[in-house]
Amino acid sequence: MHLPIDYIPKKVSILGAGRSGCAAAQFLGSKGDAVFISDACSPEKLAEMLAANQCGGFPSEAGGHTERILDADVIILSPGVPSDLPVLQKAKSRGVAVWSEIELAFRFSKGAYLAITGSTGKSTTISMLGSILKAAGVEHSVAGNIGVPLVSTATKIGPTGFIAAEISSFQLENIDCFRPKVAVVLNLLKNHLDRYKNEEDYYNAKKAIAVNMGKNDHVVINHGDPLLARWAGQLDGRTNVVRFGNGSIPSDGVWYENGALFSRFGGAQEHLLDVKSMRLRGRHNYENACAAAAAAHLAGIGHKHIASGLSEFSGLEHRLEYVAEIDGVRYYNDSKSTTAESILCAISAFEHNVHLIAGGRDKGCDFSIVKEAIAKNVKSVCLIGEAAGRMEKVWSGCAPISNAATLEEAVKGVHAKADPGDVTLFSPGCSSFDMFRDFEHRGEVFKKSVLQLQEKR
């Protein structure tokens, strides 16, 4: 159901009491809205979450979403709640709008949205963009799927500022007026088939980021992605298409070639920076830098600030994060890895002698794309979680494979077999929800396990 951009609801039901749900409740409650919170968890868990997020004063229900949520002008859906619940279909049939938290935030924002989506690389790229905006000294926020609810930060940015927003396919399922000034789509890769019926449904959810964009907006796409290349043809004439990639591109955009980043806009080619000045390494990070640079340029940021922001960016926690060196073995935490492509990028960042710890909740990724890299770079694999069986079947014969009941057990097992000069890499390639609260919790458990090894030396 479409509602005008200036529509202000008075009664709102919020499904999901996680970060974004509670942030939405606080925001709407501060405006005097009647807020009702519904979550599928136990009453005890819900009470704990609401108290932790200063939302204990709102009426709520636990154990599932009943028709009580229908007594609302708008339903705000948290990313983890499926959009096809029967009660939501009933809501739509009754004319109750269903919004994602990004739709809510957008309607109350004054700044311009620079949004980034894709199957992998989103958090790194949006953080690179944030580093560029910081270097330029402009008002901005970095929020969204990266872990900071948009509604808690974006609504505070003024009309000349920017909202750098990491956007997931789940958040794009329930938008109405959401329209970024610049939208970056990094890639379309097989993912989240635990949520979507098929790959096409997942890809279409990603493409929704551009559904409201017009001739004054820009979509930045990966020139090397064949699915995005075809989509670009459909966008021509409706909005502006800019490209990024590895190797020279045929039109306006930013690319990585011969150890440097180059840009071309309006026919003028410029050298942005040599990648040796960046703290991050790896071709995938150089391509992410190209995407961030393109978005920044389209936002009016000068090349001097783009180069400075990319050079100063040191990487993300839980994304190929160096943890420690123990007995000559280096340990890296890549808990943010939730796709097969993420595992591939992580393994490829090291030349050889990698001990890989992987596994978690299976999202239907194509793990066969990692086989060659495992055979080339990996000395051993230790698997955990629900996806362990399928991963072992796909990777059989590529490297010695073992299994562990817990992440702590996996760390101890790998430590016992690693030699000086080796690398232990935790890159799960799956979601965390079979064993952990989220990827941050998973990464913290890994780091704690590694540091405990160090303490016992």
N, C-alpha and C positions, 0 to 999 in steps of 0.2 A: 504494500500500500504506500503510495507516494504522499508525502506531506510537505508543505512549503518549507523552505529553508529557515524561515523565521518562526515556525511553529514551536510553541513551548508547552510541553506536557505538564499536567498537574498531578497525575497519578501514574506511578511507574512501578512495574515489577522487574526485578533483576534476577536472572537465572545464573547461578554460580557465585559463590562467596569467596573466590580467590582474589588476587590482586586487583584485576580490572573491575570485577564486580563490586568489591568494597569501595574502590576509588569512585566508581560511578554513583554508588549510594551516598557517599559523603558529599560529592559535588551536588547532586540533586537535592539532598536533604538541606544543604546550606542555602538553597534557593527556595525552600519552603515546600518542595514537592512531598507528596505522600509516597513513601517508598516501602515496598514489600520485597523481601529477599527469600529466594527459594534455592535449595541445594539438595543434591542427592545423597550427601553424606549422612552420617549418624547425628542425632541431636547433640551428643557430647562434642563431636568434632566441629559441628557448626557453631556451637556456643564458643568454643575455643577460637575459631577463626574470626568470628565477629568481634570478640573481645580484643583480640590482637590488633584488629584494624579499626578500632574505635567505632564499631557499627552495632554494638550491643543494644542500642536503644530502638532499632528498627524492628517492626514485626517481621516474623520469618517462619519458614517451615523447613523441615529436614526429611530425609528419606525418600525424596522424589518430588516431582513437580506436578502439583494438583491443579484443578481448575480455579483455585484461588488466584492464580496468576492472571486470569482473564479479566479480573476487575481492575483494568488499567487502561490508560490512553496509549501507552507504549511499553513494550517489553524489551529490556536490554539483555542481550545474550552474551555471556562470556565465551571466549574462544574454545574452551574445552567442552562446551555443551553442544551436542549435535543439533543441526538446524531442522532435521526431519522428524522431530518428536511429534506424536499425534496431537498433543496439547498445543503445540505451536501452529500446526495446520488449522486447528480449530480457532486459534486466535486470529489468524489471517482471514479465515472465512467470516469472522465477526467484525472485521475492519480494525483490528488492533494491530498497529504497526510493530514490527520486530526489527530492532536495530542492533548492530554490533556496537561495542564501546567506541570504535573509531568514528562511527557515524555520529554518535552523541558528541564526541569531542570536536569533530569538524564543525558542527552546527553552532558551537559556542566559541569558536576560534576566530581570531582576527588575522593572524599571521599566515604566510604562504606555506603550503605543504610541499615538502620535497620527500616523496615516498619511495621506498625501495622494497621490492618483493623478489621472489625467486625461490628455487628449491634448495639452494645452498649458497653460502657467502653473505647472507643478509646482514648479520650482526657486525661482521668485520667491515663491510662496506658502509653501513650507516654510521659506524663509529669513525671511520676515515672521514666521512663527510662532516661529522661533528667536529673533528679536529681542524678541518679546513675553515669551518664557520668560526671556530674559536680564534684561529690565527688571523682571520679577517676582522675580528672584534665586533661582529654583528650580534644582535640579540637573537638567541636561538634556544631550542631545546632538542634533546635526542631522546626519543621515547617510542612506545609501541611494543611490538613483539620482543624487543630486546630486554624487557623486564620492567619497564617503567610505564605505568598506565598513561595513555595520552591525555585523558581527561584531567589528570592531576597536574600536568605541566603545560600542555599546549594552550590551554585556555588562559594562561597568564602571559602569553607572548603578544606583544603589540602589533599593530598593522604593518610595520616595516620590518618585522622579524620573521624568522623561519622556523618551521617545525620539521625536523629531520625524523621521519617516521618509518620504523621497520614494520612492515605489514605482512601478515601471514594469510594464506588462502582461507583459513577459518574466519578471520576478521572480515574478509571481503565477501563472505557469503550473504551478509545482511546489511548492505549499504543502500542508501537511497540517493542522497545528494553529494556524497563524498567525491571531491574533485581536486586532486593534487595539481599544483602548478607544473611540477616535474615529477614524472613517474619512471622509475628505473626497474626493468625486469631483467634480472641477472641471468636466468636460465630456466628451462622447463625440463625437469628430469623426473623419472618415475619415482613417486613418493606418496605417502599417506593413503595407500590403498586399503588401509584398515578403516578409513573414514569415507572414501569415495568409491562408487561402484566400479569405475574404470579410470584409466589415465586421462581420457578426454574430459571427464567431469572435473578432475583436479586441475588440469590446464586451464579450463574455462573459468574456474574460480580465481586463478591467478590473473587472467586477462581482464577480469572485472575491474581491476584497478584503473583502467582507462575508459570505462563505459561512459563516464560523464565528461570526459576531456574534449576540448574544442580547439579551434585554430590558433588560440593564443597560448596553448599549453604545449608541452614537449614530452614525448615518450622516448626513453633511452633504452635501447635493446642491445643484447649481445650479438654481434655480427656473426659469430661462429656457431650459434645455435640454430639448426635448421628449422625447428618449429617456430622460433621467434622471427626468423627471416621470412617465413611464409605469412606470419601474422602482420608483419610490417606492411606488406602489400595491401592488407585489408584496412590498415590505419591511414594510409596515404589519402590525402584530401579531407580527412576528418580532423586530424591533428598533426603535429609536426613530429617526425621521427629522426632521432639522432642515434648514432651507433658507437659502440666501443668494442675493443677486442684485442686479440693477439695477432699482430701483423697488420699491415696497412689496410685501411677501410676505404670504400669507394666514395664516401660522401662525408658530410659533417660529422665530427665526433672526436674521440680520443682513443689512441691505441699504443700498445707496447711493442717495441721493435729495436733490436740491436742494443739492448741494455738501457733503453731510455723510453720515456713517455712523450708522445707527440700529440698535438691537437690540430684540428682544421675546422674553422668556422668561417663561413662566408668566403671560402676560397683561400684564406690566409693560413698557412701552416706554421706552427711554432713548436719549438722544443720546450717541454714543460720541466723535466728534471731527469737526471740519470738515476736509475733505480739503486745504484750503490749508495746513494744518499739516504735511502729509506732504511728503517730499522727492521722491517719485515722482509722475509725472503720467500721466494717461490713464485712461479709463473702465475698461479691462481691469485696470489696477493697483488701482483702487478696488474692483472686484469681487473680485480676489484678496485684498485686505485684508479684505473681508467674510468670506471663507471662513476666513482665518487667525483672525480675531476670534471666529468661531463655535466653531472648534476649541478655542481658548484658554479661552473661557467654559465650555465643557463639561468642560475639564480643571480647572476651579475657579479660574482666574485672574481677578482683579478688573478692572473696567473701566478704572481708573486706569492699571494696568500695560499693558493692551491698547492704550490710546491712546498711552501713552509709547513702547511698542515699535514701533508703526506709524509714529509721527512720527520716530523716530530712524533707521529703516531707510533706507539710502541706495541700495539697489539692488545688483545682482550684476555681477561681471565677466562679460563676453561677453553681457550682456543689455541692449541699448540703452545700451552703455557709451560715454560721451564719450571720444574719443581725443585730438583736437587740432583747432585751427583753423589752416588754411594759406591764405594769400592771401584771407581772408574766407570760406573754405569750411569748414564744420564736418564732421568725420568721426566716425561712430558705428559701433561694433562690436556686432553682434547675432548673433554666431556661434552662440549657443545656440538660435537659430531653426531648427527642423527640421520645421516644418509650414507649410502654406499660411496657416493662421490666424495663425501667428506673424508671417509677412510682413505680413499685413493689419494686425495690431496695431501693428507697427513703422512702417509707412507712415503710418497714421492718427495717429501721435503728432506728425507734422509737417504743417503746413498746405499747403505747396506746395514746388516747386523741389527735389525729391528726385532724386538720381541713385542708382538701386538696383543693387547688385551681388548676384546670387542664383545658386543652382544647387548641385548636388552629386549625391549618389546618390539616385535616384528611389525614394520609398517609396509611390507611388501616391496622393499627396494630390490633392485637387481644386483645382487652381490657378485655376480659373475664378472662384472667390470673390474673387480679388484684382483682377480686371479693372477694376472701377469705381474702386477706390482708385488704381490705376496711372494711369488716364485722368485722374483729378482732381488727383493730387498729384505725379506723377512726370514729370520732364523727359527722363530717359533710363534705359534698362535695359542692363546688361552681364551676360551669362550665362556661367557656367563649369560644368564637370563633366558627368556623364552625363545629367542631367535637362535640360540646356540645350535640346535639340531640342524636347522636349515643351512646355517652358515657353514657348519662342518661338512655337510653333504656337498655344498657348492665348491668349497675350497680344498676338498680332499685331494691329497697328492701334491699340493703346492708347497706345503711346509708341514713340519710336525705339529699336530693339533692336540691340545688337552682341554679339559673342562674343569670349571671350579664352581662350587655352590654359591660363593659370595665373591664380591670384588676384593675384599681383604685377603681371602684365600688365594685369589689369582695373583695379587701383588707378591705375596710370600712365595708362591710357586715359581714365578718368573725370576724373582731375586735369586733363588737357589740355582738357577741354570744360566744366568747371564754372566758374561765375561767382561773384563775391563775393555772399554772401547765400544761396548754395545749400547743400544738405546732401548729403553722400555717405553712404549707408547700406548697410552690408554685412549683409544679412538673408537667408541662403541658402535657408531653407525646405526643406532636404533634409538627410539625414545626411551625415557628413563622410568616410565610409570609402572613397570612390573616389579621394581625393587626399591625405587627412590621417589621422593616428593617431586623432584624436578632435576634438570641437568646440573644446576648449581649444587644441589645436595649431593648428587652423584660425584661431581668433581671434588667436592670437599672431602668426601669419604676416601677417594683415591689419594688425595694429597696427604690426608692424615695417616693413611696406611703407609705411604712412602716415608714420611717423617718419623713414624714409629720405627721403621727399619733403621733409620739413621741414628735414632736414640739408643738402639740396642747394640750398636757396633762396639 
